[in-house]
Amino acid sequence: MTNRNFREVLDLLDQKGDLVRISKEVDPKFEMPALMKQLEEEGKAFIFENVKGAKHPSVGGIFTSMDRYGLIFNPDASEKYSFDDAGGRVLSGVANPIENIVLDKGPISEEIFIDDAINLMDFPVATFFELDSGPFITSAVGIFKKPNGVINVGFYRCMIVDQKHLLINASGLSDLRKSYDWHRENNKEMSVAMVIGAPPPLLMAAASKCPDDVSELEVAGGMIGKGIETILSPDSGLPIPIESEIVIEAKVDLNNMIENTLGEFGNQYGTEDAPMCKVTSIMKRKDAMFYNVMAGRAKEHNNLGYLTIYGLSKGVCAKIKESFSFVNDVAIHFDTKIGPLMHVVIAIKKSSDDQPAEIINKAFNLSLGFFNLSWMAKRVIIVDDDIDINNMDDVEWATWTRMGRAEKMHLFSDFITWEIDRAALPDKTSLRVGIDATKDMDYFDELVKPIVPGIDQINLKDYL
Ligand SMILES: Cc1cc2nc3c(=O)[nH]c(=O)nc-3n(C[C@H](O)[C@H](O)[C@H](O)COP(=O)(O)O)c2cc1C
């Protein structure tokens, strides 16, 4: 099974002329992100070889589209890969996880720093936006042991506090947040290893919401048909992929929560409390490259982030279809162009005007195990089965052409929301919208789309 590592993917981009090397000195505060943003818009990966104050180059702009995952897995290294290919690859790893292999050493242990030798300032960590509270590591996947003994891996943003301290943020959706809560309540010590430049399949698995009893490390193994090679971290014995660039191992102080702010993937600032973490070791390759993912609404962050809900949304669609015999199909749109939350579109074969409201209510209250759909979904839109639910233009068209009565717009103000819905009220509730964009039964046959009869069978090619 083809599986190219982080450096091989960078080399491929270099060969294709899609890797830009910048040797001029850049300031990691604002100047580097300004350039990263422009390079990303042009589809170029980058290496900043000379970052002010840092001992290592800064790389990124790598997985800026689904197609780029083709560089990892396609034998011919073509940039052709769909969202279903990427999400499906992760789900195949979830279905057939493969245990990691533990070795004594590897590229990641070429250099190990402890005690006074630890210095986070050696790394070219970007400060992205005007109101950010400091420099943030955005590409790191955190590895830790959950209370159930399973090794967990997820992306968690980290703010650098000083040479030996950082804040590791956990959203309400994350297993890390649950682990923080458990360790605090049970007064137990907790360690997290933040891995920068992890093997690409692990980046994809870490971004994905995986079942509680399956380790993302083993999911990544399943995605490539062999266990990820690891060594154990010096302080807490956490398994670290040997083919990583840098690992920062830290002890978490759950009784010292510090406020921090970063421009988030939904194009808003997010202020969060995260625990102060004391670095206990740093491991790295001799010539380590520091991976910087552009923060905010940016292609690489969002592309990885869309994987978060792939498996989850498949489950939601199946549950909604199961619950109503008249539901034809369900699509979930999670696209930061329309905000940080999900928009659920449900196509029905309608036989009564009451059906859409019934589904809207049930859909928002659908239990996903750890929360209801309303927590993550801003809008539920019901359409007729002649609408292409995967095409938001068609869905918007239905909304603004088939909604003639005010009662077809359902507004809810009492649902508790995910914290990334930054417009929420202090009691954590936020607006939810249900839209009945179906044709009313009284006008059902009049509100049809104009269609040229036979257009699907008549082919222009046959006339030229
Ligand atoms: C670039 C990037 C940055 C992210 N930053 C955070 C973060 O700071 N905190 C967080 O909880 N989730 C963050 N996420 C989302 C999580 O990685 C994702 O929800 C993952 O499934 C969490 O794993 P877990 O549930 O095993 O903890 C980020 C995702 C990406 C792609």
The ligand as an SDF file (V2000), in Angstrom:
LIG
                    3D

 31 33  0  0  0  0  0  0  0  0999 V2000
   -5.4850   22.4010   12.3460 C   0  0  0  0  0  0  0  0  0  0  0  0
   -6.4860   21.9570   13.3850 C   0  0  0  0  0  0  0  0  0  0  0  0
   -6.5140   22.5650   14.6220 C   0  0  0  0  0  0  0  0  0  0  0  0
   -7.4050   22.1360   15.6140 C   0  0  0  0  0  0  0  0  0  0  0  0
   -7.3730   22.7070   16.8480 N   0  0  0  0  0  0  0  0  0  0  0  0
   -8.1170   22.1910   17.8550 C   0  0  0  0  0  0  0  0  0  0  0  0
   -7.9970   22.6840   19.1920 C   0  0  0  0  0  0  0  0  0  0  0  0
   -7.2630   23.6130   19.4740 O   0  0  0  0  0  0  0  0  0  0  0  0
   -8.7210   22.0740   20.1620 N   0  0  0  0  0  0  0  0  0  0  0  0
   -9.5550   21.0340   19.8910 C   0  0  0  0  0  0  0  0  0  0  0  0
  -10.1640   20.4730   20.8040 O   0  0  0  0  0  0  0  0  0  0  0  0
   -9.7400   20.5970   18.6340 N   0  0  0  0  0  0  0  0  0  0  0  0
   -9.0190   21.1320   17.6130 C   0  0  0  0  0  0  0  0  0  0  0  0
   -9.1630   20.6330   16.3530 N   0  0  0  0  0  0  0  0  0  0  0  0
  -10.1780   19.6160   16.0780 C   0  0  0  0  0  0  0  0  0  0  0  0
   -9.7750   18.2630   16.6280 C   0  0  0  0  0  0  0  0  0  0  0  0
   -8.5160   17.8540   16.2280 O   0  0  0  0  0  0  0  0  0  0  0  0
  -10.7760   17.2020   16.2260 C   0  0  0  0  0  0  0  0  0  0  0  0
  -12.0210   17.5480   16.7500 O   0  0  0  0  0  0  0  0  0  0  0  0
  -10.3850   15.8300   16.7130 C   0  0  0  0  0  0  0  0  0  0  0  0
  -11.3240   14.8960   16.2810 O   0  0  0  0  0  0  0  0  0  0  0  0
  -10.2920   15.7990   18.2320 C   0  0  0  0  0  0  0  0  0  0  0  0
   -9.8700   14.5400   18.6240 O   0  0  0  0  0  0  0  0  0  0  0  0
  -10.3870   13.8900   19.9600 P   0  0  0  0  0  0  0  0  0  0  0  0
  -11.8620   13.9000   19.9550 O   0  0  0  0  0  0  0  0  0  0  0  0
   -9.8030   12.5100   19.8990 O   0  0  0  0  0  0  0  0  0  0  0  0
   -9.8450   14.7010   21.0980 O   0  0  0  0  0  0  0  0  0  0  0  0
   -8.3110   21.0850   15.3430 C   0  0  0  0  0  0  0  0  0  0  0  0
   -8.2990   20.4840   14.0860 C   0  0  0  0  0  0  0  0  0  0  0  0
   -7.3980   20.9070   13.1120 C   0  0  0  0  0  0  0  0  0  0  0  0
   -7.4070   20.2070   11.7750 C   0  0  0  0  0  0  0  0  0  0  0  0
  1  2  1  0
  2  3  1  0
  2 30  2  0
  3  4  2  0
  4  5  1  0
  4 28  1  0
  5  6  2  0
  6  7  1  0
  6 13  1  0
  7  8  2  0
  7  9  1  0
  9 10  1  0
 10 11  2  0
 10 12  1  0
 12 13  2  0
 13 14  1  0
 14 15  1  0
 14 28  1  0
 15 16  1  0
 16 17  1  0
 16 18  1  0
 18 19  1  0
 18 20  1  0
 20 21  1  0
 20 22  1  0
 22 23  1  0
 23 24  1  0
 24 25  2  0
 24 26  1  0
 24 27  1  0
 28 29  2  0
 29 30  1  0
 30 31  1  0
M  END
$$$$
